[in-house]
Amino acid sequence: PPRAELRAQLKRLHLQQSWMELLEQVERMFIEGVNHFWLDLQWYACQALTKSGHPYEQWSEIAKRDLGMFLERLPELELQYFNDGTPFADDTTRQWIEQHVQGNQQRWQPDTQAVTPGENYDIYALEGEALTKADSEGLDAALRWIASLPEMTSMRDRWLQRLLMARVAEQCGKNEMAQHLLSELDHSAAPLQLAQWEPALMFEVKARLLKLLRLKLQRSEGDKVALAQQIDALLAGLVAIDPAQAAVLCQ
């Protein structure tokens, strides 16, 4: 369960309106133990993003979409408790989930027919199981399990398999690994013509990669010029796919 000092630290930073420090602490806490089930962290993260101005406020929409899809895989997770009685989500977080996450879930939900590798085989339905395995056995075990999934024979199936790996890696706090996987997916999508036939998939990849690169740039990690060029290219790609949806991601 989350340590008492962590809860106190989050409350203090929120009261002080130290939004960037709050966001950094949330990211650090997220990868500790089973804190990825501590949904209050998601509330604090979205509060920090919303209050931090451009470009961070737009990222809260991506965070809420991710949480909505995560909760769809694990129904009523927000009603569960840690073994010491601490709720996964306090009353404020539960109300926020009901009003702002689950209420917007349909808006962000991709077409399930577009992301199903086979007629009866939905790779995204396995995300919850992969996250459970990552929690109990580690991310390496979860990625090996995803890699061993049956029926991954076509180029498109393998592309979706990598996307699932990227989603799990990001949700486990392994941003660097997720970034590399998403970059590979972005560059390898052209032969599959996904931008033309399944734009929601390409939009997701580019939006996730954009978020990670902006975080990296904000932390002054890597070549700033190269990062800025990559960000501009991703924004151009997002606008080409869906100008209306991309508008919330543009500074």
C-alpha positions, 0 to 999 in steps of 0.5 A: 500500500502507499506509504503515509508520507507519500500521501502527505507529500502529495497533499502538501505539493497540491496545496502549495500549487507546486505543479511541476514538482507534484508531477515529478513526484507522481511519476516517481511514485508511480513505479514504486511497488503496486502504486500503479493501482493507486488511482489517486496518483492519476488525479494528482497528475491530471491536476498538475498537468491542467494547472501547468499551462501549455503544453502540459494541460493538453496532456491531461486528456491523454492521461484520462484516456489511458486511465479510462481504457485501463479501468475498462480492462479492470472493471471497478478497480477504483472500488478496491482497497489495499491490504491495509484498508487504503482505498485505491481511489479516495472519494475525490478521485472516485468522483473525478473518475465518474465525471471526467474519465468514464464520462469521456471514455466513449470519446477516446475509445478506438474502433475495436474492429480496427484494432483486432488482429483476428476475428476472435482475437483482441490483443488489447483485451490482454493488456490487463493481464499483461499489467498484472503479470508485470506487477507480479513478475516484472516488466521483463516477464510481461514483455516476454509473455506478450512476445509469445502470444499465438497467432501473431503471424502478419506484419500488422499483428506484430505491429499491434503486438509492439504497440501493446508492449509500448503501452504496458512499458509506459504504464509501468513507468519505463518511458525510455523503453516505451519511447523506443518502441513507439519510435519503431512503430511510427517508422514501420507503419508506412508499409502497412498504410495504417495512417490511411486505413486505421488512423486511430492507431497511428494517432495513438502512437504519435500522441504517446510519443509526443508526450514522452518527447515533450517530457524529455525536452522539459527535463533537458534530457538529450539533444534539444534541437533534435527533440524539437525537430521530432516534436514538430514532425509528430505534430505535423503528422497528428494534424494530417491525421485528425486536425480537430483532435490534434488541436488539443496537443498543439502549443 
